[in-house]
């Protein structure tokens, strides 16, 4: 694997060596993670005993993804600023960014916790989740999940620190260890007869939080000692710098999640919990390809920041060309999975699902489109050129939910309508993104200026 990647990234800098190292480790970590994640889906489904309860659980998990939005882009702002300072070897300033971000995030978490405790008694979770009989103990489960995950996303700042240091394998390793512990505890709880939505919420919440707390302590003590957070390094003047970048990523996150993560809630409200289960099983199957793509692209965000800061534009162009070439075997593999998806699901889940072929085809298109978009999004995010992406996602986010409801309910397309709406929403950036990157790095006038800058900096 390392030899193959070395041939792909030939004649490149030590930056490429870091990218290759992260990809190799990621393949090992994520390879095991994929196995564990598929096992987690099956064990959770068996733990909850029926598809309807599992559909509710999946929707609860989708709520968690929205909690991460409340950092107001702080994590991504820290990632970008810290990557800049590491590229320039300004470690003291980097430590100030890390320390300030942790303090600000703590304040945000405490504020959100107080708001939740005030608002929660007024919310009717049964109605929100379209549940009429209340048999799922939804109120207690939601309270456990949200309260614990507020603290989870505080300690998740370690992921931003790892990405900024071009150690993208660390977040994947933390996730792997978390999922292994969750699977083990699910089996233990199942054996002793504590199979319920509440016990599942406790398992997920406590394991996720404990793993991250231990990871923060260990990593800052033994790996990132030079940027370890400390109250004496907190600098209020840096808050604005972090948020000036982060707020753009915050809006991008909102729109991206409206497009990609709102599907569960729309399906739940328009079609019912059992359709959420069907959608998520197909989504999980095709996510193998997005995982593989993320193994390659995850190390590149901060690598692009490093290259752009050092004016190494030729490295950026070479890397982008190679990623676009990799789309060819990826699309062929997705087409192959569409053909054999039904038998795989039957073996994996141990039961048959009546899933339309159109769902597989559209999910395949959605997967390929998402990966294509990410090729350009990772680059533009890494160099903080996000305006075009922002406009495309805002338009896509505005049309996704109403179009999904119309196609699923009024046009009677079911899950196919939901996926088709998401494809339409993503299509805007799939065209706009490559055009922006072309004018940034490939147009003749721009390329000449960048070549001159690279020569001056010793990039070539």
Buried (B, 14 or more C-beta within 10 A) or exposed (E): EEEEBBEBBEEBBEBBBBBBBBBBBBBBBBBBBBEBBBBBBEBBBBBBEEBBBBBBBBBBBBBBBBBBBBBBBBBBBBBBBBBBBBBEEBBEBBBBBBBBBBBBBEEBBEEBBEEBEEEBEEEEBBEBBBBEEEEBBBBBBBBBBBBBBBBBBBBBBBBBBBBBBBBBBBBBBBBBBBBBBBBEBBBEBBEEEBBBBBBBBBBBBBBBBBBBBEBBEEBBEEBBEEBBBEEEBBBEEBBEBBBEBBBBBBBBBBBBBBBBBBBBBBBBBBBEBBBBBBBBBBBBBBBBBBBBBBBBBBBBBBBBBBBBBBBBBBBBBBBBEEBEEBBEEBBEBBEEBBEEBBEEBEEBBEEEBEBBEBBBBBBBBBBBBBBBBBBBBBBBBBBBBBEBBBBBBBBBBBBBBEBBBBBBBEEEBBBBBBBBBBBBBBBBBBEBBBEBBEEBBBEEEBBEEBBEBBEEEEBE
